[in-house]
Amino acid sequence: MTLNLALGPVVSLFAGILILIVPRLLNYIVAIYLILIGVIGIFGWGAVHTRAATAVHPHPPITAPAYATAPVTLSA
């Protein structure tokens, strides 16, 4: 099992919830949000990739399909 979690939307969700709970802190929440998104963008921490420890091969190996060629007959 592979879990791809982007950091930007998580920060946005957290900031939105804080604004709903404590609307008086809107200026601070927006400022912190913008700083975090800027740091994420600069350093490229956009997504965190995790993999289950029990999965030895999470995806089967990719193999080329075996195509059977049919004999071509020409009729006159």
C-alpha positions in Angstrom: 0.0 0.0 0.0 1.4 3.4 -1.0 0.2 6.6 0.7 0.9 9.9 -1.0 0.2 12.8 1.3 0.8 16.3 0.0 1.8 18.8 2.7 0.2 21.9 1.2 -3.4 20.7 1.4 -2.9 19.5 5.0 -1.6 22.9 6.0 -4.6 24.6 4.3 -7.0 22.3 6.0 -5.5 23.0 9.4 -5.4 26.7 8.8 -9.1 26.7 7.7 -10.2 24.8 10.8 -8.2 27.2 13.1 -9.9 30.2 11.4 -13.3 28.6 12.0 -12.5 28.0 15.6 -10.7 31.2 16.5 -11.7 33.9 13.9 -9.9 36.6 15.9 -6.5 35.1 15.0 -7.2 35.3 11.3 -4.2 37.6 10.6 -1.8 35.3 12.4 -3.1 32.2 10.9 -2.9 33.6 7.4 0.6 34.9 8.0 1.8 31.5 9.3 0.0 29.7 6.4 1.7 31.9 3.8 5.1 31.4 5.5 4.7 27.6 5.6 3.5 27.3 2.0 6.5 29.5 1.0 9.0 27.3 2.9 7.3 24.1 1.4 7.6 25.6 -2.1 11.3 26.7 -1.6 12.6 23.4 -0.1 10.3 21.1 -2.1 8.6 19.3 0.8 5.4 19.1 -1.2 4.6 15.4 -0.7 5.5 12.8 1.8 5.7 9.2 0.4 5.3 6.3 2.7 5.1 2.6 2.0 3.7 -0.2 4.1 6.4 -2.2 5.8 4.8 -5.6 5.0 4.6 -5.0 1.3 7.6 -6.7 -0.3 6.5 -6.0 -3.8 3.6 -3.6 -3.8 3.2 -3.8 -7.6 3.7 -6.8 -9.8 6.6 -6.5 -12.2 5.7 -4.9 -15.6 6.2 -7.3 -18.5 5.6 -6.8 -22.2 2.5 -8.5 -23.4 3.1 -11.6 -25.6 1.4 -11.0 -29.0 0.7 -14.0 -31.1 1.0 -13.2 -34.8 -1.6 -14.7 -37.0 -0.4 -16.1 -40.4 -1.3 -13.8 -43.2 -2.9 -15.4 -46.2 -3.5 -13.6 -49.5 -6.3 -14.8 -51.7 -6.1 -14.2 -55.5 
